[in-house]
Amino acid sequence: MTSYYMHIKKYLVRYKNLWIIIALILIIKIFSADSLTVERFYSTRFYFYFSKILRFLFGWVSFSVGDILYFIAGCWILFKLIKNIRLLFKKQLSRKIVLRKLYRIILLFGLIYIVFNIFWGLNYDRKGIAYQLKLTQLQYDTADLKMMQTILLQKVNSTRMAVTRHHIFFPPQNEIIKKAIESYGKAQEKYPFLQYKNNSVKPSMYGLAGDYLGFTGYYNPFTGEAQINTTVPPFLQPYIATHEMAHQLGYAKENEANFVGYLAAINSPDTLFHYSTYLDL
């Protein structure tokens, strides 16, 4: 019996990092199981202040720190992949070495999962904007959808006519970001929980790739930066900005970020933001 416990203790000590990772993942899973707990203690408390710190730390940098980190991570992965392929062809990968490498990969992915959830990912499990606005799910049919489509089309046409009539031109990208921040300031007057402080919205370094891969913007949870693909047509960028800023405020799900971006944009005094938003919708 003593040797059995010694054997167990040996494995606990040898793989202690793995057990710590597993324990932390289990804690995250248990915590995220209750959306109301996530809403009250994570999204509107811890993340509310933590995200401000991230935006304060990286917002002053003119380029995207997160994009640089992604580039470095991509180069490191490519280097490791090439290195291990060479070892494989040279038959220098023993079973022991492969298991050790797999163990390190598991630890790495486990650590990334934990950091991702602490930094932002738990927002996927929050109650969200519907809970904050006390919205209830209603039944709808095809006729309701057609009516909504008609209303949106009328909004698109009326705002487009206003843009044309007043000869309004889309401003430079930095001006769009400034106006997006102002739109959240206006929205905050109605919805205090949409307070946006410490700007950290930047052009994506991978805009051209986004044109082929199909992304117009994204949020980096590790640096708190929101990136906009500035190679897309300018009339899309105002709504993209408010959408990505919604992710920064902790609205992780795409449908929620869409709605929060809409709430911010329609409260903007700028007709361009209205046109951009209704067109996207």
Contacts in CASP RR format, 6 or more apart in sequence:
PFRMAT RR
TARGET T0000
AUTHOR 0000-0000-0000
METHOD contacts of the structure
MODEL  1
MTSYYMHIKKYLVRYKNLWIIIALILIIKIFSADSLTVERFYSTRFYFYF
SKILRFLFGWVSFSVGDILYFIAGCWILFKLIKNIRLLFKKQLSRKIVLR
KLYRIILLFGLIYIVFNIFWGLNYDRKGIAYQLKLTQLQYDTADLKMMQT
ILLQKVNSTRMAVTRHHIFFPPQNEIIKKAIESYGKAQEKYPFLQYKNNS
VKPSMYGLAGDYLGFTGYYNPFTGEAQINTTVPPFLQPYIATHEMAHQLG
YAKENEANFVGYLAAINSPDTLFHYSTYLDL
12 19 0 8 1.000
15 103 0 8 1.000
17 107 0 8 1.000
18 103 0 8 1.000
18 106 0 8 1.000
18 107 0 8 1.000
21 106 0 8 1.000
21 107 0 8 1.000
21 110 0 8 1.000
21 111 0 8 1.000
21 114 0 8 1.000
24 114 0 8 1.000
25 110 0 8 1.000
25 113 0 8 1.000
25 114 0 8 1.000
28 114 0 8 1.000
28 117 0 8 1.000
28 118 0 8 1.000
28 122 0 8 1.000
31 37 0 8 1.000
31 38 0 8 1.000
31 42 0 8 1.000
31 122 0 8 1.000
32 38 0 8 1.000
32 117 0 8 1.000
32 122 0 8 1.000
32 124 0 8 1.000
32 125 0 8 1.000
33 125 0 8 1.000
35 125 0 8 1.000
35 126 0 8 1.000
35 127 0 8 1.000
36 127 0 8 1.000
38 122 0 8 1.000
38 123 0 8 1.000
38 125 0 8 1.000
38 126 0 8 1.000
38 127 0 8 1.000
39 126 0 8 1.000
39 127 0 8 1.000
39 128 0 8 1.000
39 131 0 8 1.000
42 122 0 8 1.000
42 123 0 8 1.000
42 126 0 8 1.000
43 122 0 8 1.000
43 123 0 8 1.000
43 126 0 8 1.000
43 128 0 8 1.000
43 250 0 8 1.000
44 193 0 8 1.000
47 120 0 8 1.000
47 122 0 8 1.000
47 123 0 8 1.000
47 250 0 8 1.000
50 119 0 8 1.000
51 120 0 8 1.000
51 224 0 8 1.000
51 248 0 8 1.000
51 249 0 8 1.000
51 250 0 8 1.000
52 197 0 8 1.000
52 198 0 8 1.000
54 119 0 8 1.000
54 200 0 8 1.000
54 223 0 8 1.000
54 224 0 8 1.000
55 197 0 8 1.000
55 198 0 8 1.000
55 199 0 8 1.000
55 200 0 8 1.000
55 224 0 8 1.000
55 225 0 8 1.000
55 248 0 8 1.000
56 198 0 8 1.000
57 223 0 8 1.000
58 65 0 8 1.000
58 66 0 8 1.000
58 200 0 8 1.000
58 223 0 8 1.000
58 224 0 8 1.000
58 225 0 8 1.000
59 198 0 8 1.000
59 199 0 8 1.000
59 200 0 8 1.000
59 202 0 8 1.000
59 225 0 8 1.000
62 202 0 8 1.000
63 202 0 8 1.000
63 205 0 8 1.000
64 202 0 8 1.000
64 203 0 8 1.000
64 204 0 8 1.000
64 205 0 8 1.000
64 220 0 8 1.000
64 223 0 8 1.000
64 225 0 8 1.000
64 227 0 8 1.000
65 223 0 8 1.000
65 225 0 8 1.000
66 220 0 8 1.000
66 222 0 8 1.000
66 223 0 8 1.000
66 225 0 8 1.000
67 204 0 8 1.000
67 205 0 8 1.000
67 206 0 8 1.000
67 220 0 8 1.000
67 227 0 8 1.000
68 205 0 8 1.000
69 220 0 8 1.000
69 222 0 8 1.000
69 223 0 8 1.000
70 220 0 8 1.000
71 205 0 8 1.000
84 93 0 8 1.000
84 101 0 8 1.000
87 93 0 8 1.000
115 222 0 8 1.000
116 221 0 8 1.000
116 222 0 8 1.000
119 221 0 8 1.000
119 222 0 8 1.000
119 224 0 8 1.000
120 219 0 8 1.000
120 221 0 8 1.000
120 224 0 8 1.000
120 250 0 8 1.000
120 252 0 8 1.000
121 221 0 8 1.000
121 252 0 8 1.000
123 250 0 8 1.000
123 251 0 8 1.000
123 252 0 8 1.000
124 252 0 8 1.000
124 253 0 8 1.000
126 250 0 8 1.000
126 252 0 8 1.000
128 251 0 8 1.000
128 256 0 8 1.000
129 135 0 8 1.000
129 251 0 8 1.000
129 256 0 8 1.000
129 259 0 8 1.000
129 260 0 8 1.000
129 263 0 8 1.000
132 191 0 8 1.000
132 193 0 8 1.000
133 191 0 8 1.000
152 278 0 8 1.000
152 281 0 8 1.000
155 274 0 8 1.000
155 278 0 8 1.000
156 275 0 8 1.000
156 278 0 8 1.000
156 279 0 8 1.000
159 271 0 8 1.000
159 274 0 8 1.000
159 275 0 8 1.000
159 278 0 8 1.000
160 275 0 8 1.000
160 279 0 8 1.000
162 168 0 8 1.000
162 271 0 8 1.000
162 275 0 8 1.000
163 271 0 8 1.000
163 272 0 8 1.000
163 275 0 8 1.000
166 271 0 8 1.000
168 271 0 8 1.000
168 272 0 8 1.000
170 176 0 8 1.000
170 234 0 8 1.000
170 235 0 8 1.000
170 237 0 8 1.000
170 238 0 8 1.000
170 272 0 8 1.000
171 179 0 8 1.000
171 272 0 8 1.000
173 203 0 8 1.000
173 228 0 8 1.000
173 230 0 8 1.000
173 237 0 8 1.000
176 234 0 8 1.000
176 237 0 8 1.000
176 238 0 8 1.000
176 241 0 8 1.000
177 199 0 8 1.000
177 201 0 8 1.000
177 228 0 8 1.000
177 241 0 8 1.000
179 238 0 8 1.000
179 268 0 8 1.000
179 270 0 8 1.000
179 272 0 8 1.000
179 273 0 8 1.000
180 201 0 8 1.000
180 238 0 8 1.000
180 241 0 8 1.000
180 242 0 8 1.000
180 245 0 8 1.000
180 264 0 8 1.000
180 265 0 8 1.000
180 268 0 8 1.000
180 273 0 8 1.000
181 196 0 8 1.000
181 199 0 8 1.000
181 201 0 8 1.000
181 245 0 8 1.000
182 268 0 8 1.000
182 269 0 8 1.000
182 270 0 8 1.000
183 242 0 8 1.000
183 264 0 8 1.000
183 265 0 8 1.000
183 267 0 8 1.000
183 268 0 8 1.000
183 270 0 8 1.000
183 273 0 8 1.000
184 194 0 8 1.000
184 195 0 8 1.000
184 196 0 8 1.000
184 242 0 8 1.000
184 245 0 8 1.000
184 264 0 8 1.000
185 194 0 8 1.000
185 195 0 8 1.000
185 196 0 8 1.000
185 267 0 8 1.000
186 264 0 8 1.000
186 267 0 8 1.000
186 268 0 8 1.000
186 269 0 8 1.000
187 194 0 8 1.000
187 263 0 8 1.000
187 264 0 8 1.000
187 267 0 8 1.000
188 194 0 8 1.000
188 195 0 8 1.000
188 196 0 8 1.000
189 267 0 8 1.000
190 267 0 8 1.000
191 263 0 8 1.000
194 249 0 8 1.000
194 260 0 8 1.000
194 263 0 8 1.000
194 264 0 8 1.000
196 245 0 8 1.000
196 248 0 8 1.000
196 249 0 8 1.000
200 223 0 8 1.000
200 224 0 8 1.000
200 225 0 8 1.000
200 226 0 8 1.000
200 248 0 8 1.000
201 225 0 8 1.000
201 226 0 8 1.000
201 227 0 8 1.000
201 228 0 8 1.000
201 241 0 8 1.000
201 244 0 8 1.000
201 245 0 8 1.000
201 248 0 8 1.000
202 225 0 8 1.000
202 226 0 8 1.000
202 227 0 8 1.000
202 228 0 8 1.000
203 227 0 8 1.000
203 228 0 8 1.000
203 229 0 8 1.000
203 230 0 8 1.000
204 210 0 8 1.000
204 217 0 8 1.000
204 218 0 8 1.000
204 227 0 8 1.000
204 228 0 8 1.000
204 229 0 8 1.000
204 230 0 8 1.000
205 227 0 8 1.000
206 229 0 8 1.000
207 229 0 8 1.000
207 230 0 8 1.000
207 231 0 8 1.000
208 231 0 8 1.000
210 216 0 8 1.000
210 229 0 8 1.000
210 231 0 8 1.000
211 229 0 8 1.000
211 231 0 8 1.000
211 232 0 8 1.000
215 229 0 8 1.000
216 228 0 8 1.000
216 229 0 8 1.000
216 232 0 8 1.000
216 236 0 8 1.000
216 240 0 8 1.000
217 226 0 8 1.000
217 227 0 8 1.000
217 228 0 8 1.000
217 229 0 8 1.000
217 240 0 8 1.000
217 243 0 8 1.000
217 244 0 8 1.000
218 226 0 8 1.000
218 227 0 8 1.000
218 244 0 8 1.000
219 225 0 8 1.000
219 226 0 8 1.000
219 227 0 8 1.000
219 244 0 8 1.000
219 247 0 8 1.000
219 248 0 8 1.000
220 226 0 8 1.000
220 227 0 8 1.000
224 248 0 8 1.000
226 241 0 8 1.000
226 244 0 8 1.000
226 245 0 8 1.000
226 247 0 8 1.000
226 248 0 8 1.000
227 244 0 8 1.000
228 237 0 8 1.000
228 240 0 8 1.000
228 241 0 8 1.000
228 244 0 8 1.000
229 240 0 8 1.000
230 237 0 8 1.000
232 240 0 8 1.000
235 272 0 8 1.000
235 275 0 8 1.000
235 276 0 8 1.000
235 279 0 8 1.000
236 276 0 8 1.000
236 279 0 8 1.000
236 280 0 8 1.000
237 276 0 8 1.000
238 265 0 8 1.000
238 268 0 8 1.000
238 270 0 8 1.000
238 272 0 8 1.000
238 273 0 8 1.000
238 276 0 8 1.000
238 277 0 8 1.000
239 261 0 8 1.000
239 262 0 8 1.000
239 265 0 8 1.000
239 273 0 8 1.000
239 276 0 8 1.000
239 277 0 8 1.000
239 279 0 8 1.000
239 280 0 8 1.000
242 260 0 8 1.000
242 261 0 8 1.000
242 262 0 8 1.000
242 264 0 8 1.000
242 265 0 8 1.000
242 273 0 8 1.000
242 277 0 8 1.000
243 257 0 8 1.000
243 258 0 8 1.000
243 260 0 8 1.000
243 261 0 8 1.000
244 257 0 8 1.000
245 261 0 8 1.000
245 264 0 8 1.000
246 256 0 8 1.000
246 257 0 8 1.000
246 258 0 8 1.000
246 260 0 8 1.000
246 261 0 8 1.000
246 264 0 8 1.000
247 257 0 8 1.000
249 260 0 8 1.000
251 257 0 8 1.000
251 259 0 8 1.000
251 260 0 8 1.000
258 281 0 8 1.000
261 277 0 8 1.000
262 277 0 8 1.000
262 281 0 8 1.000
265 273 0 8 1.000
265 274 0 8 1.000
265 276 0 8 1.000
265 277 0 8 1.000
266 273 0 8 1.000
266 274 0 8 1.000
266 277 0 8 1.000
268 274 0 8 1.000
END
